[in-house]
Amino acid sequence: MENKFWKTVRGKAIIKLIIWLIFIAGVFALVTFMGPKEANNNSKPSTETLEQEKTEKEEDILDLANKNYDFSYKIIVNNKEYLISGNVDATGEHGYKETQEGTIKYEKIDNHVYQVNLEEKTEITNFYEGLNAEFLDYAVLSTILSEYHCRSEVCNFSYNNYLIEINQLTNNSFKINISNDLENYELTYQNIIARD
């Protein structure tokens, strides 16, 4: 008689009910067991961890040592405008400097600046004349920036009567504005790639 009961509609329904109850109990047990672990894994990181991650991120993007990148500077000093643009690679800095007097092609290698005319190079001793050279030499500028531990994608601070603002534009570009009443340096660094 038992074998016939399990073959009836009522018997089959009971079997399905038992299977569903076992399945639901298994899911409930799994959720109960995994819940605390998932909650721990999804908990917010500590403030210290967040600051460390942000610091690493900023140090990566602001540290241009051993990296290739493009740069463009728009500078206004005493109402005189300068445009300097180019790139930096393992061989040095290569670019153009444009003023009201004209445009020159230049190279900066081992802290010496040369005007380039076709294949001829002539050293320029007054390349930074009228400009604040410490803002245009990134190795020097990074020393200034390292003193102010920025913890966000936007950072503002004062330095020797200048207001400095750093803005991260993308993961491989950032902009620095340096200004006071008489001078404005708008420095953009982009296409930043670590050298092999």
ABEGO torsion letter per residue (X at the ends): XAAAAAABAAAAAAAAAAAAAAAAAAAAAAAAAAAAAAAAAABBBBAAAAAAAAAAAAAAAABABGBBBBBBBBBBBGGBBBBBBEBBBAAEBBBBBBBAAEBBBBBBBGGBBBBBBEABBBBBAAAABGBBAAAABAAAAAAAAAABBBABABBBBBBGGBBBBBBBABAABBBBBBBBAABBBBBBBBGBBBBX
